[in-house]
Amino acid sequence: MIRSLYSGISGMAAHQTKLNVIGNNIANVNTYGFKASRVVFSDVLYQNLSTATGATATTGGTNASQLGYGAKVSSIDMLNSISSGASTGRALDVYIAGEGYLVVQPTVGANRYTRVGNLKFDAEGNLTDGSGSKVMGIGLDADGNPVLNPNGTLGIEELQAINVDPAELEKYTGITIGKSGEITGIKAGDPEFTKAAGNTWLNGIVLPADSNYTGNVQLAVGEMVFIDPDPATTPEIAALTLAPTANILSTLTLTKTGDVYSLAGGLTDKEGVELDNPAGSGNYGTATVSSSGILTFENLPGLKIDTTKLIGDPTDPAGLELGTIDLDGYTSVVATVKNQGGVTEYLRTPQGTDIDFDPTTDSSVLLTSTTGGTLTLNVEPTAFDAIVQDLATNPIEDSIIGKVETGSDKPVTLGYLALAKFANTDGLLQDGNGYFMESANSGEPIAAKAGTNGTGGTESANLEMSNVDLSQEFTDMIVAQRGFQANSRIITVSDSILEELINLKR
């Protein structure tokens, strides 16, 4: 059989592989971070028809005569040239301006490497890429600096998933990525308190640095009211919300006629004076139910009733007993502060305790809310003690003592990206989704901060474009097409010769 048939077949197969690679390159011409590949051919097995001979005294040397058997694909090489960045305008997109790969984990412990930096924070505060893989970073010390070995590197196994507490993440704005891979956000500075004029007994207040209080601070000092907590006998107590400074006493009995709510009469203020409940003008003022079911009365400020939490039936003729509002029986301090969400926080001394203040040793009063918030009053001891001693005749009710505002914005480091570098980047295995895998010939990865130890810096709001060169690909396509056609022609010509050989018999 004519050997050229097999040579033509091998050439066609090699050129078909080249066309497959070209097709994949062109398909990914707009794939961020894609690295094009090329095909390198080589010749294959040779048959020695005659061997080479050396020269003698009487004859010259002769070369060997060898017959080849076609072509094969020697290698498919990944072209790791670095492409330019495409501006996206999105702060958490990152471009690596040089060598290096982001380290991500699709599953715990399974490291992948990518140059596609379309990053985001998920609902749990994890920094992830577009495929949902967690992005690994360098741990931070107490000052927010990356913790590295003395040579500035880190083992891949020492990297940590970048995570920010979701509750804290909500407080940051302007999150971006810097040249060294640092992820920073802008956070409101420590709250600042401005004291109102005339409060000579007050030096200032201290709020936790992570609080989001804003607006006026109102203070009440005296005998405070509370709801008698007996849910075993009065389960409706869960529906009540009472501001500690509310000037209401006695048992609350709610009735409903049609769509109109009312309270039984007999409510008094702290002095025992019955509150005005004029007939015919709305029970304790106009009763209003919000869209969320919160019932309020015009003339009973500080009282809210959540009608969605009522267990009994207020349409019963006897009414529905909600609970009893009583005096604390102790001298307490209550501060009212609104946070940025519009929610009011009440910070007070614990129910059932007096103000524990000794002017000879104390200069501050710590208040704690039922939700865990704190506020510290820094006072002038003598002046504040005089107020405490005079509360029986001159209680402080809803006095504005100053205003809380958020401090100046400040950048906060949320994490550091880690860039991995390999001794032989051409030896990496492509794994789809823009990922690369370590191979036996790539070398072990070493992590470092961006811009150090041979890695490139990071640029925010950019993504790396594909390095596919369309002009080169179309040229290679023409060459591969012609090569395929030429090899197919070898087969047709060889077939014609075989046909002539067979026809000799005729």
PyMOL commands that set and color helices and strands:
alter all, ss='L'
color gray80, all
select helices_A, chain A and resi 4-27+156-158+166-169+235-239+307-309+381-389+425-427+470-503
alter helices_A, ss='H'
color red, helices_A
select strands_A, chain A and resi 37-43+46-50+65-68+71-78+85-87+93-97+101-107+110-114+117-118+120-121+127-128+134-138+153-155+160-161+172-177+182-195+202-206+213-227+240-242+250-257+260-263+287-289+294-297+303-306+320-339+344-348+364-369+374-379+396-421+429-432+435-437+446-449+457-460+462-464
alter strands_A, ss='S'
color yellow, strands_A
deselect
rebuild
show_as cartoon
